[in-house]
Amino acid sequence: MLKFFTVGRNSLRLTLSCLFGLSIINPAFAKVESQGFELVYNAPVETSLQNSDLRSAAPVWREMFDQAKYKIDIAQFYVYSQPDSSLDDVIAALERAGQRGVHIRFLVDKKGIGMSNPETLNRIKSIPNLQFRVMDFSKIQNGIIHAKYFIVDAKEAFVGSQNFDWRALTHIQETGLRITDLTTVQQIQNIFSLDWKNQQKIEQQQDIVKTTQHVQLRSPRTGQYLLASPSIVTPENTYETEKVFPTLLAEAKSSIDIQVMQYAPLQYSENGVREFYALIDNSLRAAAARGVKVKLMVSNWNLKQPDLAWLKSLALVPNVQVKIVTIPESKDGFIPFARVVHSKYMVIDQNTAWVGTSNWQGGYFDNSRNLEIVLNNPVLANRLHQLYQQLWQSTYAETLKIDQQYRYVNPGKKE
């Protein structure tokens, strides 16, 4: 005989939680986290890409800075805020930390200084207890500090595609991770400490601290781990991105879903000469040849030659689909270097996730400072897969047409 009864909303939530082991959270404080990693996501305003169960970067960053007790270490490509923006509030939290006596170290790439606005640079430099350094990473391997990350009290860290830019927090699609897994946090801390030390060695024209040997990964489809580049300045207890990437994709069984801003099997170059970089392209083609279904989404900023020719070449491979994502202009008008998908993640077989800071072309896995995190974690991999499907099936994503001529979009100039 079944008995029916009524309970209050809170009692029902508690009963369900106890019966099924569910983590039911007030939607206002919703988050998706597992085993020391929280998925953090930014959707451009005025789009249908919002996800209420995922926290965005600005409140996460403010919370981390406001909870800091003694130390914050930050590494960024560049900095660019605007009054009354979400990043403005984040910097205010950083100021509060400095005023509490928290020691702050802030490292920015030399090339990124030219992309930063003076007002933001001056505001950051004026924060109490803050040391500000500019690193010429090109002196190491002709690369840049492209990683976007910070560590708080050596206990938690943030790594993601989000630049320290007001546009990243409002007008750009981004993905990152708040990390409390202490092994990963310590590895990230070691990378920052090495770059901080090498910045001074470069400035003083001394030999940098290099690494010649690294631990080797035996099982890429188990556990969770950090990857870093370039190898020459990756600590010996951290895996190398270039070594792990092809072995990880070689173990894909059914599907590989990728979202990056830019894709090309060519080296990044400022002088127009772009050498072939085979690692990524070869790995994807080999997976497709085994019958793995490969999906790739890139931004409409990728529609320039010769990148476009390589995208079309990849799209011709059986088992490969390529889509171009275009985010409409804001109702406030054209915003330079905004309204784009900038996330850099991958999901393999819906149970392995890759969240990183690299574009998928030469110069990122090999020459520049970038961080990638691999999570063999069905909870986070499935949630990332749902994010992927949302964008893939949206009106913003269109299949790349082999016979169509595409017009290159200049992200810094209104057409």
HELIX and SHEET records of a PDB file:
HELIX    1   1 ARG A    9  PHE A   20  1                                  12    
HELIX    2   2 PRO A   27  PHE A   29  5                                   3    
HELIX    3   3 ALA A   57  ASP A   66  1                                  10    
HELIX    4   4 SER A   86  GLN A   99  1                                  14    
HELIX    5   5 LYS A  110  ILE A  113  1                                   4    
HELIX    6   6 PRO A  118  LYS A  125  1                                   8    
HELIX    7   7 SER A  138  GLN A  141  1                                   4    
HELIX    8   8 LEU A  182  GLU A  203  1                                  22    
HELIX    9   9 SER A  231  VAL A  233  5                                   3    
HELIX   10  10 THR A  241  ALA A  250  1                                  10    
HELIX   11  11 LEU A  279  ALA A  289  1                                  11    
HELIX   12  12 ASN A  300  ASN A  302  5                                   3    
HELIX   13  13 ASP A  307  ALA A  315  1                                   9    
HELIX   14  14 PRO A  378  TRP A  392  1                                  15    
SHEET    1   A 8 VAL A  32  SER A  34  0                                        
SHEET    2   A 8 PHE A  37  ASN A  42 -1                                        
SHEET    3   A 8 ILE A 172  ILE A 179 -1                                        
SHEET    4   A 8 GLU A 156  GLY A 160 -1                                        
SHEET    5   A 8 TYR A 149  VAL A 152 -1                                        
SHEET    6   A 8 LYS A  71  GLN A  76 -1                                        
SHEET    7   A 8 HIS A 103  ASP A 109  1                                        
SHEET    8   A 8 LEU A 130  MET A 135  1                                        
SHEET    1   B 4 VAL A  32  SER A  34  0                                        
SHEET    2   B 4 PHE A  37  ASN A  42 -1                                        
SHEET    3   B 4 ILE A 172  ILE A 179 -1                                        
SHEET    4   B 4 VAL A 340  VAL A 341  1                                        
SHEET    1   C 2 VAL A  79  TYR A  80  0                                        
SHEET    2   C 2 PHE A 164  ASP A 165  1                                        
SHEET    1   D 9 TYR A 239  GLU A 240  0                                        
SHEET    2   D 9 GLN A 224  SER A 229  1                                        
SHEET    3   D 9 ASN A 370  LEU A 375 -1                                        
SHEET    4   D 9 THR A 352  GLY A 356 -1                                        
SHEET    5   D 9 TYR A 345  ILE A 348 -1                                        
SHEET    6   D 9 SER A 255  GLN A 259 -1                                        
SHEET    7   D 9 LYS A 293  SER A 299  1                                        
SHEET    8   D 9 VAL A 320  VAL A 325  1                                        
SHEET    9   D 9 ALA A 397  THR A 399 -1                                        
SHEET    1   E 2 TYR A 263  GLN A 267  0                                        
SHEET    2   E 2 TRP A 360  GLY A 362  1                                        
END                                                                             
